[in-house]
């Protein structure tokens, strides 16, 4: 890959403003080329671009194209910054009227140096809010798409789209569907601005000469017009990659623009960084329909504020994942201590979940054309969700970690849509860690509250995810929860239901259909607050589940919890994969006896406290955001 930096603009407007400024504050900048003006932090604008591309692992050569008028300035800069002077190309022009145009300057560099490689071209006189982005990610995405690449950014409030090249980008393929050079008002609703920051395959470079022949007027020989022609007319596939930063000083600008944006970006840079971002994801209970979420069924689940996973991210010099002292022990009192902890807790804590989420996050951003800034961080977690009782502890850690990463790197819902996040979280667990799971837990932990989920095959295959409908959480009855104090013997129900379903077992297929029907009936019962009807549906859900899983694989602990609830006349079902039960009891006296019976039998019992994202408990700890 070869990089070409374009700095051949004459910038007469900015130069004239500096010369005519009466304050005398800018007299030291007279005759200084735009790219050599001070940038953010006092360094020259070109210094930042040279630092970004001065990497032999990425570029075999870097060239700089300037004009005759400013050649000596750049020659002096080159000798002071270890830039090869022989790689400075002089286009021979000395005035604005005699300029060649950016496309001709690019073609001059390619032809004069007989370049035969893929090319990255950058206007190195652009002021950038944050040049700490990962250039390697840009090249990786370019290689992945096997097409031309255009960098774009989301315009800040107050910027006019009529001053930029505006792109419309397909959110799925990331191909630029339309390029509009300085569009008129109403031509497009997009605020994604393209800048002179492109990657071209060597096979596309001959089109530069074709364009120059078709457009002889210098005014049209700008790279924005070339991209507009390449995409809209020639139909060449060009993909877009979003950079999380702003760009300014594009084209002809004056002194007010320069001072305004330099002050603005300097303020952003000097603002104290947030020390930490803390996010939570809550445990959930499956109210009806589970386990049909993994079988194109329907479910209703609810987040509960009884238990949660909490993740904190803070900027640091190196990337650090902090082990949890209880869940990821590395020190033990003795070999006997190690034996008992390993036997009870197992070997896999939450650290692997953090690592897998970070890996998948980087992969997602690379594939989706999002260049992350090169910021390292320290990530630590805490979780109080009981292990192996089906309350979605693992997915809560992944969910909270994803929230932190998105906030840390300033990703929006447009970058990683809410509807896609459950699939992302599920992929972390299934593809990276080989955890068998369905979408239900991840959906409710992303959307939060009381959620109706339709995973019908036709819907999932058409849009890639289900239909997720938030419900009024005040419709939820007062559930209770009981779970195993020591779930090591029956935390996970082992069965062959998945294989039977794949084999077309009529009993299993019919059961999944009935689960969906029960869910629709339960939705109506909840909305109308017919809680006794809901209780009957929950009992049917449990019995249907027992019929396909069989009691043999449920374990004595699960069966005992069911028995206790039935002895007290309470509706009961599994909220997850086993190890816990939820139920309904409408008689306060019976509820007291029920609690006593569970506790005397060695189980943990507690009332369920719904987590409502619209009205979070102020005493529930830090919110899912910055702290």
C-alpha positions in Angstrom: 0.0 0.0 0.0 1.3 3.5 -0.9 0.1 6.7 0.8 -0.1 10.0 -1.0 -0.6 13.2 1.0 -2.0 16.1 -1.0 -1.0 19.6 0.2 -1.0 21.5 -3.2 -3.8 23.9 -2.3 -2.8 27.6 -2.6 -5.3 28.7 0.1 -5.4 32.3 -1.1 -8.4 33.2 1.1 -6.8 32.1 4.4 -3.4 33.6 3.4 -5.1 36.9 2.5 -7.0 37.0 5.8 -3.7 36.4 7.7 -1.9 39.1 5.8 -4.7 41.6 6.2 -5.4 40.9 9.9 -5.0 44.1 11.9 -4.6 42.5 15.3 -1.0 41.4 14.5 -1.8 38.1 16.3 -1.2 36.0 13.2 1.6 37.8 11.5 4.0 34.9 12.3 1.8 32.7 10.0 2.2 34.9 6.9 3.1 32.8 3.8 2.8 29.5 5.9 1.1 26.8 3.9 -2.2 25.6 5.4 -0.9 22.1 6.2 1.9 23.7 8.2 -0.3 25.8 10.4 -0.5 25.0 14.1 -3.1 22.2 14.8 -4.5 20.9 18.0 -1.9 20.8 20.7 0.4 23.2 18.9 1.8 20.7 16.4 1.5 21.4 12.8 -1.5 19.9 11.0 0.8 17.9 8.7 2.7 16.5 11.7 -0.3 14.6 12.8 -1.0 13.0 9.4 2.7 12.1 9.0 2.6 10.4 12.4 -0.5 8.5 11.4 0.9 7.1 8.2 4.6 6.8 9.1 4.4 3.0 9.6 6.4 0.7 7.5 4.1 -2.2 8.4 1.2 -0.4 6.7 2.8 1.6 3.8 5.8 0.8 1.6 6.1 4.5 0.7 4.6 7.8 1.5 4.6 10.7 -1.0 3.6 14.3 -0.6 2.3 16.4 -3.5 2.7 20.2 -3.2 3.1 23.2 -5.5 6.1 25.2 -6.6 5.0 28.2 -4.6 5.3 26.3 -1.3 7.8 23.6 -2.2 10.6 25.0 -0.1 8.4 25.1 3.0 7.7 21.4 2.7 11.3 20.6 1.9 12.3 22.3 5.2 9.6 20.5 7.0 10.7 17.1 5.5 14.3 17.5 6.7 13.1 18.3 10.2 10.7 15.4 10.4 12.6 12.5 8.8 10.4 12.6 5.7 12.2 11.5 2.5 12.7 14.7 0.5 12.9 12.7 -2.8 9.2 11.7 -2.1 8.0 15.4 -2.3 6.4 15.9 -5.7 6.2 19.5 -7.1 3.2 20.1 -9.4 4.8 23.3 -10.8 2.0 25.7 -10.1 2.4 29.0 -8.3 -1.1 30.6 -8.3 -4.6 29.5 -7.5 -5.8 30.2 -11.0 -3.0 27.9 -12.4 -3.8 25.0 -10.0 -4.1 21.5 -11.5 -6.9 20.2 -9.2 -6.6 17.4 -6.7 -7.4 14.7 -9.2 -4.6 15.9 -11.5 -2.2 16.1 -8.6 -3.0 12.6 -7.6 -2.6 11.3 -11.2 0.7 13.2 -11.4 2.1 11.4 -8.4 1.1 8.0 -9.8 2.5 8.6 -13.2 5.7 10.4 -12.3 6.6 7.8 -9.7 5.3 4.9 -11.8 3.3 3.7 -8.9 1.6 0.3 -9.4 0.0 -0.5 -6.1 -3.1 0.2 -4.0 -3.2 3.8 -3.0 -4.4 5.7 0.1 -4.9 9.4 -0.6 -5.4 12.0 2.2 -5.7 15.8 2.1 -3.1 16.5 4.7 -4.2 20.1 5.4 -7.4 19.0 7.1 -7.8 19.8 10.7 -8.8 16.6 12.6 -10.5 16.6 16.0 -8.8 13.3 17.0 -6.1 11.6 14.9 -5.7 8.8 17.4 -7.7 6.4 15.3 -6.4 3.1 14.2 -5.0 3.4 10.7 -4.6 -0.4 10.6 -8.3 -0.8 10.9 -8.9 1.4 7.9 -6.6 -0.8 5.8 -8.1 -4.0 7.2 -11.6 -2.9 6.2 -10.4 -1.9 2.7 -8.9 -5.4 2.2 -12.1 -7.0 3.6 -14.4 -5.2 1.2 -12.2 -5.6 -1.9 -13.5 -2.3 -3.3 -12.7 1.3 -3.1 -13.0 2.9 0.3 -14.2 6.4 1.4 -13.9 7.7 4.9 -16.8 9.7 6.3 -17.8 11.2 9.6 -21.0 12.4 11.1 -21.3 16.2 10.8 -21.5 18.3 14.0 -24.5 20.4 14.8 -24.3 23.7 12.8 -22.2 22.3 9.9 -23.8 22.8 6.5 -24.1 19.8 4.2 -23.8 22.1 1.2 -20.1 22.5 2.1 -19.2 18.9 2.0 -19.4 15.7 -0.1 -22.3 13.8 1.4 -22.6 10.1 1.3 -25.6 7.8 1.6 -24.4 4.4 2.9 -26.2 1.0 3.0 -26.2 0.0 6.7 -25.9 -3.7 5.8 -23.3 -3.9 3.0 -21.6 -0.5 3.9 -21.5 0.3 0.2 -22.0 4.0 -0.7 -25.2 4.1 -2.7 -25.0 7.8 -3.6 -22.3 10.5 -3.4 -23.4 14.2 -3.6 -20.7 16.8 -3.9 -22.0 19.9 -1.9 -25.7 19.1 -2.3 -28.4 21.7 -2.3 -30.9 21.8 0.6 -33.4 19.0 0.4 -31.4 16.7 -1.9 -30.5 14.3 0.9 -31.2 13.8 4.6 -27.8 12.3 5.2 -25.3 14.1 7.4 -22.5 11.7 6.7 -19.7 13.8 5.2 -17.0 12.4 3.0 -13.5 14.0 3.2 -10.4 13.5 1.0 -9.4 10.3 2.7 -9.8 7.4 0.2 -8.3 4.0 -0.6 -8.2 2.9 -4.3 -7.3 -0.4 -5.7 -4.6 -0.4 -8.4 -7.0 -1.6 -11.0 -9.2 1.5 -10.5 -6.3 4.1 -10.9 -6.6 4.3 -14.8 -10.1 5.8 -14.2 -8.3 9.0 -13.0 -7.1 9.7 -16.6 -10.6 8.9 -17.9 -12.1 11.4 -15.5 -9.6 14.1 -16.4 -10.3 13.6 -20.1 -14.1 13.9 -19.5 -13.7 16.9 -17.2 -11.2 19.4 -18.6 -12.2 22.3 -16.4 -10.0 22.8 -13.3 -13.0 23.7 -11.1 -14.4 20.1 -11.6 -11.1 18.3 -11.0 -11.7 17.9 -7.3 -11.8 14.5 -5.7 -15.3 15.0 -4.5 -16.5 15.3 -8.2 -14.4 12.3 -9.1 -16.0 10.2 -6.3 -19.4 11.4 -7.4 -18.7 10.3 -11.0 -17.1 7.1 -9.9 -20.0 6.0 -7.7 -23.1 7.6 -9.4 -22.1 7.3 -13.1 -19.3 4.7 -13.5 -21.0 2.4 -10.9 -17.7 1.4 -9.3 -18.3 -0.3 -5.9 -17.1 2.1 -3.2 -17.6 1.3 0.5 -17.8 3.7 3.4 -16.0 3.6 6.7 -16.9 5.9 9.6 -14.3 7.6 11.7 -15.3 8.8 15.2 -13.9 12.3 14.7 -14.6 15.6 12.9 -12.7 17.2 10.0 -12.4 20.8 9.1 -10.4 23.3 7.0 -11.7 21.5 3.9 -11.3 23.6 0.7 -11.2 27.4 0.7 -11.5 28.6 4.2 -10.8 31.9 6.0 -9.2 32.9 9.2 -12.4 32.9 11.2 -13.0 29.2 10.2 -9.4 28.3 11.2 -9.5 30.0 14.6 -13.0 28.8 15.3 -12.3 25.1 14.7 -8.8 25.2 16.2 -10.3 26.5 19.4 -13.2 24.1 19.3 -11.0 21.0 18.8 -8.5 22.2 21.4 -11.3 22.6 23.9 -12.4 19.0 23.2 -8.8 17.7 23.6 -8.2 19.6 26.8 -11.5 18.6 28.4 -10.8 16.2 31.3 -11.5 12.6 30.3 -14.1 10.7 32.1 -12.3 8.6 34.7 -14.7 5.7 34.6 -17.8 4.5 32.9 -19.9 2.0 34.9 -22.8 0.0 33.3 -25.1 -2.6 34.7 -27.1 -5.4 33.2 -29.8 -7.1 35.3 -30.8 -10.7 35.9 -34.0 -11.8 34.2 -36.8 -14.2 34.7 -38.6 -16.0 31.9 -42.3 -15.6 32.6 -43.7 -17.7 29.8 -42.7 -19.5 26.6 -39.2 -20.5 27.5 -37.3 -22.5 26.2 -38.9 -21.9 22.8 -36.7 -18.8 22.1 -34.1 -21.2 20.7 -36.7 -22.9 18.5 -38.4 -20.0 16.7 -40.9 -19.6 19.5 -42.2 -16.8 21.6 -41.4 -15.7 25.1 -42.1 -13.0 27.7 -39.3 -12.1 30.1 -38.6 -9.4 32.7 -35.4 -7.9 34.1 -35.3 -7.9 37.9 -33.3 -5.5 40.2 -32.6 -8.2 42.8 -29.4 -9.2 41.0 -27.1 -7.6 38.4 -23.7 -7.7 36.7 -21.7 -4.4 36.8 -18.7 -3.5 34.6 -16.5 -0.5 34.9 -14.2 0.8 32.1 -11.5 3.5 32.5 -8.8 4.7 30.2 -5.3 3.4 30.9 -1.9 3.1 29.2 -2.2 -0.6 28.6 -5.3 -2.7 28.1 -6.0 -4.6 31.3 -8.7 -7.1 32.2 -8.9 -7.3 36.0 -9.8 -10.8 37.5 -12.6 -10.9 40.0 -11.2 -12.0 43.4 -14.1 -14.5 43.9 -15.0 -15.6 40.4 -11.5 -15.7 38.9 -9.3 -16.8 41.8 -5.6 -17.1 41.2 -4.5 -17.4 44.8 -5.6 -20.1 47.3 -5.0 -20.8 51.0 -4.0 -24.4 50.2 -4.3 -27.2 47.8 -7.4 -28.3 49.7 -8.8 -24.8 49.4 -8.2 -24.9 45.6 -9.9 -28.3 45.5 -13.1 -27.2 47.2 -13.4 -23.9 45.3 -12.8 -25.7 42.0 -15.3 -28.4 42.8 -18.0 -25.9 43.8 -17.4 -23.0 41.5 -15.8 -24.7 38.5 -12.9 -23.3 36.5 -14.6 -20.6 34.3 -15.2 -17.2 35.8 -16.2 -13.9 34.2 -12.8 -12.9 32.9 -13.2 -15.0 29.7 -16.5 -13.2 29.1 -14.8 -9.8 29.2 -12.1 -11.0 26.9 -14.4 -12.6 24.4 -16.7 -9.5 24.3 -13.7 -7.2 23.6 -12.5 -9.6 20.9 -15.9 -9.7 19.2 -16.4 -5.9 19.6 -13.2 -5.2 17.7 -14.1 -7.7 15.1 -17.6 -6.2 14.7 -16.2 -2.7 14.3 -13.6 -3.9 11.8 -16.3 -5.6 9.7 -18.8 -2.8 9.9 -16.5 -0.1 8.9 -16.1 1.7 12.3 -12.5 2.9 13.0 -11.9 3.0 16.7 -9.6 5.4 18.4 -6.4 3.9 19.8 -7.4 4.2 23.5 -6.5 1.5 25.9 -8.6 0.8 29.0 -8.9 -1.2 32.2 -12.0 -3.3 32.5 -13.2 -4.9 35.7 -16.5 -6.5 36.8 -18.6 -7.5 39.7 -21.7 -9.7 39.7 -24.1 -10.9 42.4 -26.3 -13.0 40.2 -26.3 -16.6 41.6 -24.3 -19.0 39.5 -25.9 -21.8 37.5 -29.5 -21.2 38.4 -30.8 -19.9 35.1 -30.9 -16.2 35.8 -28.7 -15.2 32.9 -25.5 -14.2 34.8 -23.1 -14.9 31.9 -25.1 -12.8 29.4 -25.4 -10.0 32.0 -21.7 -9.7 32.2 -21.4 -9.6 28.4 -24.3 -7.1 28.1 -22.7 -4.8 30.7 -19.3 -5.0 29.0 -20.8 -4.2 25.6 -22.5 -1.1 27.1 -19.2 0.0 28.5 -17.3 -0.4 25.2 -20.0 1.4 23.2 -19.9 4.4 25.6 -16.1 4.4 25.9 -15.7 4.6 22.1 -18.7 6.8 21.5 -20.7 4.3 19.4 -24.3 5.2 18.9 -27.4 3.1 18.1 -26.7 3.7 14.4 -23.3 2.0 14.8 -24.6 -1.0 16.8 -28.5 -1.0 16.6 -30.4 -2.1 19.7 -32.1 -4.9 17.7 -28.7 -6.3 16.7 -27.1 -6.2 20.1 -28.8 -9.4 21.4 -27.4 -11.3 18.4 -23.9 -9.8 19.1 -24.1 -11.0 22.8 -25.3 -14.4 21.8 -22.5 -14.8 19.3 -19.9 -13.9 22.0 -21.2 -16.8 24.1 -21.9 -19.3 21.3 -19.1 -18.7 18.8 -16.3 -17.6 21.2 -17.1 -19.6 24.3 -19.3 -22.4 23.0 -22.0 -21.7 25.5 -25.4 -23.2 24.4 -28.0 -20.4 24.7 -30.9 -18.6 23.0 -31.8 -15.0 22.3 -34.3 -14.4 25.1 -31.9 -13.5 27.9 -29.9 -11.1 25.7 -33.0 -9.4 24.3 -34.5 -8.6 27.7 -31.1 -7.5 29.1 -30.6 -5.1 26.2 -34.2 -3.7 26.1 -34.8 -4.0 29.8 -38.2 -4.1 31.5 -41.0 -6.5 30.6 -40.5 -7.7 27.0 -42.6 -9.8 24.6 -40.5 -11.6 22.0 -41.5 -13.2 18.8 -38.8 -15.4 17.3 -41.0 -16.8 14.5 -38.8 -18.3 11.7 -40.2 -16.1 9.0 -39.5 -13.0 11.0 -36.0 -14.0 12.1 -35.0 -15.1 8.6 -36.3 -11.9 7.0 -34.7 -9.4 9.3 -32.1 -11.3 11.2 -33.7 -10.9 14.6 -37.2 -11.2 16.2 -39.9 -8.7 17.0 -39.3 -7.3 20.5 -42.2 -5.4 22.1 -41.8 -3.6 25.4 -44.8 -4.0 27.7 -46.1 -2.0 30.6 -44.1 -3.4 33.6 -46.9 -2.3 36.0 -48.9 -5.2 34.5 -46.5 -7.7 36.1 -47.9 -9.5 39.2 -45.9 -10.0 42.4 -43.7 -12.9 41.5 -41.5 -14.8 44.0 -38.3 -16.6 43.3 -36.6 -19.6 44.9 -33.3 -21.1 43.9 -30.8 -23.7 44.8 -28.3 -22.6 47.5 -25.7 -25.0 45.9 -26.6 -25.6 42.3 -23.6 -27.7 41.4 -25.7 -30.9 40.9 -28.5 -29.5 38.7 -27.6 -26.0 37.5 -28.0 -27.1 33.9 -30.6 -29.5 32.5 -28.8 -32.0 30.3 -31.1 -33.3 27.5 -31.4 -34.2 23.9 -34.3 -31.9 23.0 -32.2 -29.8 20.6 -31.2 -32.9 18.6 -34.8 -34.2 18.6 -36.0 -30.9 17.3 -33.4 -30.9 14.5 -34.4 -34.4 13.7 -38.0 -33.4 13.3 -39.4 -35.0 16.4 -43.2 -34.4 16.3 -43.6 -34.1 20.0 -40.9 -31.5 20.4 -42.1 -29.5 17.4 -45.7 -29.5 18.7 -44.5 -28.4 22.1 -42.6 -25.4 20.7 -45.8 -24.4 18.9 -47.8 -24.6 22.1 -45.2 -22.6 24.0 -45.8 -19.8 21.5 -49.5 -20.1 21.9 -49.2 -19.9 25.7 -47.1 -16.8 25.3 -49.7 -15.0 23.2 -52.4 -15.9 25.8 -50.1 -14.7 28.6 -49.5 -11.4 26.9 -53.2 -10.7 26.9 -53.5 -11.9 30.5 -50.7 -9.6 31.6 -52.1 -6.6 29.7 -55.6 -7.1 31.3 -54.0 -8.0 34.7 -55.7 -11.4 34.7 -53.1 -12.8 37.0 -54.9 -16.0 37.9 -55.2 -16.8 34.2 -51.5 -16.1 33.9 -50.9 -18.5 36.8 -52.7 -21.3 34.9 -50.7 -20.6 31.8 -47.4 -20.8 33.8 -48.4 -24.2 35.2 -49.1 -25.4 31.7 -45.8 -24.1 30.5 -44.0 -26.1 33.2 -45.9 -29.3 32.5 -45.2 -29.0 28.8 -41.6 -28.5 29.5 -41.5 -31.5 31.8 -43.1 -33.6 29.1 -40.3 -33.0 26.6 -37.3 -32.8 29.0 -38.6 -35.6 31.4 -38.1 -35.5 35.1 -35.1 -37.8 34.8 -32.9 -35.0 33.7 -34.4 -32.2 35.8 -32.5 -33.2 39.0 -33.9 -33.7 42.5 -33.4 -30.0 43.5 -35.6 -28.7 40.7 -38.3 -31.3 41.4 -38.3 -30.5 45.1 -38.8 -26.8 44.4 -41.7 -27.6 42.1 -43.2 -29.9 44.8 -43.0 -27.3 47.5 -44.9 -24.7 45.3 -47.6 -27.2 44.4 -48.0 -28.2 48.1 -49.0 -24.6 48.8 -51.2 -24.3 45.7 -48.9 -21.9 43.9 -48.3 -21.5 40.2 -44.7 -22.3 39.4 -42.3 -22.6 36.4 -38.6 -22.4 35.6 -37.4 -18.8 34.9 -34.4 -20.2 32.9 -32.5 -23.4 32.3 -33.0 -24.8 35.7 -31.7 -24.3 39.3 -34.5 -21.8 40.1 -38.3 -21.4 40.0 -40.6 -18.5 39.9 -44.2 -18.5 41.0 -47.3 -16.6 42.0 -49.0 -16.6 45.3 -52.0 -14.3 46.0 -52.6 -15.1 49.7 -50.1 -13.3 52.0 -50.5 -15.9 54.7 -49.7 -18.7 52.3 -46.7 -16.7 51.0 -45.2 -16.6 54.5 -45.6 -20.4 54.8 -44.2 -20.9 51.4 -41.1 -18.9 52.2 -40.6 -20.8 55.4 -40.9 -24.2 53.6 -38.3 -23.2 51.0 -35.9 -22.0 53.5 -36.3 -25.0 55.8 -35.6 -27.2 52.7 -32.3 -25.4 52.1 -33.4 -23.1 49.2 -33.1 -19.3 48.9 -36.4 -17.5 48.7 -37.0 -13.8 47.8 -39.8 -11.6 46.3 -39.0 -10.5 42.8 -38.3 -6.8 42.4 -38.9 -5.8 38.7 -36.3 -3.6 37.1 -38.0 -0.8 35.1 -35.6 1.2 32.9 -38.1 4.1 32.8 -38.1 4.4 36.6 -34.9 2.8 38.0 -34.4 2.5 41.7 -32.3 5.5 42.9 -30.8 3.2 45.5 -29.8 0.5 43.0 -26.2 1.8 42.6 -24.7 3.6 39.6 -26.8 4.0 36.5 -25.9 2.3 33.2 -23.7 5.2 32.2 -20.8 7.5 33.3 -19.8 7.7 36.9 
